[in-house]
Amino acid sequence: MSAEDDNAKVHALGQEVESQEESRIKPIVLKYKKLKKKKAEAAEGESKEKYSKGLENIQRLEGNVVRISQKATKALSKGLEVYEKEREKSAQEKTDGAIEDFIHNSAKATSTYLKEASDIPLDVADAVSNSSYRKELRKNLRRASKFLRLWRI
């Protein structure tokens, strides 16, 4: 047999049969590099917000306003749910019960709303009482007072 016959033998159906060297299975090993985390993200688990130099106070105040608005909306929603539940109960118990008990049902809903919304004034005070916000406010008041001194009578 010749060298060509040894390297590639032809099967009866016409398909080539690989030699013994080519038929060995060679594993493919993949190596992955580990991703590096930023120091701040690794320490806190989440990224910090980034602000421009003069706009940090405004953006933080805006975030506080959003949080306060969400709390007010949830309180209103709970109050309306209580009113709807009480109204349905009144309507089922007696004829025209929803109309007769309107004031009572509204009072219960308002009570629930006020319980939920009672922290909102405190949240507003906390949002405005930030020391850097107060510092900026004093600075702006000084500017305004200097401007008003120009027009003294």
ZIWOGI-V908460 format. One record per residue. N is the residue number from 1. SS is DSSP state (h for helix, s for strand, l for the rest). PHI is phi in degrees with one decimal (none if undefined). OMEGA is omega as a letter, one per 20 degrees, with the letter a starting at -180 (NA if undefined). Layout:
BEGIN
N_SS_PHI_OMEGA, N_SS_PHI_OMEGA
END
This chain:
BEGIN
1_l_none_a, 2_l_-89.1_a, 3_h_-65.8_r, 4_h_-66.1_r, 5_h_-67.9_r, 6_h_-70.3_a, 7_h_-71.3_a, 8_l_-135.5_r, 9_s_-97.3_a, 10_s_-98.0_r, 11_l_-77.2_a, 12_l_-60.7_a, 13_l_-88.3_r, 14_l_98.4_r, 15_l_-92.1_r, 16_s_-80.0_r, 17_s_-106.6_a, 18_l_-69.2_r, 19_l_-71.6_a, 20_l_-64.9_a, 21_l_-68.6_a, 22_l_-75.1_a, 23_l_-83.0_r, 24_l_-67.2_r, 25_l_-90.7_r, 26_l_-113.5_a, 27_l_-71.7_r, 28_l_-103.4_a, 29_l_-106.5_r, 30_l_-104.3_r, 31_l_-114.9_a, 32_l_-106.9_r, 33_l_-86.2_r, 34_l_-76.2_r, 35_l_-74.3_r, 36_l_-87.7_r, 37_l_-91.0_r, 38_l_-69.1_a, 39_h_-60.5_a, 40_h_-67.7_a, 41_h_-68.8_r, 42_h_-67.3_a, 43_h_-75.8_a, 44_h_-96.8_a, 45_l_91.9_r, 46_l_-146.8_a, 47_l_-83.2_r, 48_l_-83.3_r, 49_l_-72.8_a, 50_l_-113.7_a, 51_l_-130.2_r, 52_l_-72.7_a, 53_l_-56.7_a, 54_l_-92.0_a, 55_l_-109.3_a, 56_h_-63.2_a, 57_h_-62.7_a, 58_h_-65.0_a, 59_h_-69.2_r, 60_h_-67.1_r, 61_h_-62.5_r, 62_h_-62.3_r, 63_h_-62.9_r, 64_h_-66.6_r, 65_h_-63.6_r, 66_h_-62.7_a, 67_h_-62.2_r, 68_h_-65.9_r, 69_h_-63.5_r, 70_h_-62.9_r, 71_h_-64.0_r, 72_h_-65.5_r, 73_h_-66.4_r, 74_h_-63.5_r, 75_h_-64.2_r, 76_h_-63.1_r, 77_h_-61.2_r, 78_h_-64.3_r, 79_h_-62.2_r, 80_h_-68.7_r, 81_h_-63.9_r, 82_h_-64.2_r, 83_h_-61.3_a, 84_h_-62.8_r, 85_h_-63.1_r, 86_h_-65.8_r, 87_h_-64.8_r, 88_h_-62.6_r, 89_h_-63.5_r, 90_h_-65.7_a, 91_h_-67.2_a, 92_h_-77.8_a, 93_h_-74.1_a, 94_l_-148.7_r, 95_l_-67.0_a, 96_l_55.9_a, 97_h_-65.0_a, 98_h_-65.6_r, 99_h_-74.3_a, 100_h_-64.4_a, 101_l_-95.9_a, 102_h_-56.1_a, 103_h_-66.2_r, 104_h_-63.8_r, 105_h_-64.9_r, 106_h_-65.9_r, 107_h_-64.4_r, 108_h_-63.9_a, 109_h_-65.0_r, 110_h_-65.5_r, 111_h_-61.0_r, 112_h_-63.5_r, 113_h_-59.6_a, 114_h_-66.9_r, 115_h_-63.2_a, 116_h_-71.9_a, 117_h_-92.2_a, 118_l_-65.4_a, 119_l_-85.8_a, 120_h_-61.9_r, 121_h_-59.1_r, 122_h_-65.9_r, 123_h_-64.4_r, 124_h_-64.6_r, 125_h_-62.9_r, 126_h_-65.2_a, 127_h_-67.4_a, 128_h_-88.6_a, 129_l_-86.9_r, 130_l_-61.4_a, 131_h_-62.0_r, 132_h_-68.9_r, 133_h_-66.7_r, 134_h_-63.7_r, 135_h_-61.2_r, 136_h_-64.8_r, 137_h_-64.0_r, 138_h_-61.5_r, 139_h_-62.2_r, 140_h_-69.4_r, 141_h_-66.9_r, 142_h_-61.6_r, 143_h_-60.4_a, 144_h_-64.9_a, 145_h_-68.1_r, 146_h_-63.4_r, 147_h_-66.8_a, 148_h_-71.9_r, 149_h_-65.4_r, 150_l_-64.1_a, 151_l_-107.0_r, 152_l_-66.4_r, 153_l_-98.6_NA
END
